């Protein structure tokens, strides 16, 4: 977690410096506010990772002298194929289309979302498609 924290916090500092330079030279507000948002989007997970890295034991990825065999372990299982993530994505797409074509599209979008959530929940409780 320390490596990830360092990368994100370094990016946050970089964006903060670039924001100061951009704001002074361009005198434009919208771009400066967007770079501030980018800075905060780096600092938020970076500080969270840093906070956790101080409370957990170091991982092999955090040790510069670690061997590849130290990071090996149980990979675990991966979920099987499922139609429900695609269905949920299409439901989100229909609800975004409601912003363009009209509020009436929210009703089928919510119905599709409800159907996708129920289907994914049922499939996860059954253990996938068999």
N, C-alpha and C positions, 0 to 999 in steps of 0.2 A: 504494500500500500504506500510505502514511502516514495517509491519511484513515481507512481501515478500522482501523488500529492505534489511532488517537486515539479513535474511537468505542468500540471494545471496551475499551480501557483506562479510558476515562471511565465506562463502564457498570460496570466492575469496581470502581472507586473508589466509585461511587454505591452499589452493592450492599454493599460493605464498611462504609460509613457507616451504611446502613440496618440492616445486621446488628448493628452495635454498639448502635444505638438499640433495635432489636427485642429483643435479648438482655437488655438492662438493664431495659426496661419490662415485658416479658412474663414473664420468668423461665421460659420454656418452651424445652426443648432441641431438639425435633424441627424446629421452624420455623427456629431459628437455624442448625442444621446444614444444612438445605436451602438457606438463603440463602448460607451459606459455599460450598456446592457451586455455586450460581449465580455467585458471585464468581469461583471458580476457573475456571468454564466461560467467563467473559469474559476473565480474565487469560491463560489458556493460548493461545488463538489470537491475542489482542492482542499478547502478547510475541513470538510467532512472526512476526506481520506486521511488528512494529516491527523485529525483528532483520533480516528480509529487506529492509525499506525502506531500511535504512542500507547495504546491500550492493549495491543495484541502482540504476540511474539513475532519476531521477524520471519518472513517467508523466505524460501530459497531464492526467489526472484529479487529480494532486497539485498542479498549478500553478494558483493562483487566477486568473491572468491568461491562461490558455490559451483558444484559440478552438476551437469545435466541430470545425473541419476538421482540427485536429491529432490528434484522437482517432480519425479515420476510418482505415480500413484494410481489409484482407482479412478478411471474416467467416468464411470457411471453409465446410466442409460439415457438415451435420447428419445423424445416422443416420436411416435410413428406419424405417418402422413395424416393430415386432417384438412377438411374443407372449411372448418370454422374460422381460422384466422383470415382467410380470403373473404368469407361472408361478413365478418366484422369490418374488414377494410372497405368493402363495398357499401356497407351500412353507413360508415363514416363519410364516404364519398357522396352518398345520396343526401346526407344531412348538410354537407357543405354546399351541395347544389341548391339547397333551400335558400341560401344567402343570395344566389344569383336569380333563380327562377321563381321563387315564392315560398312563403312560409308553409304552404300546404304540403311541400315535400318532406317536412319534418315528420309527419305522421307515418308514411311508409318507412322512412329512415329509422324511426324509433322502433317500429315493428320488426324490421330486419335486425336491428341491434339486439332487441329482446330475444329473437329467435336464435341469433348467433351465440349469445351468452348462455341461453338454456342448452343449446346443442353442445357447446364446448364444456359446460359443466357436467352434463350427462356423460359425454365421452370420457372425460377425465375420471369420473367415478367408476366407469366400466373398465377402464384400463386401455382405452384405444380401440381401434377397429380390429376385429378378429373374425 
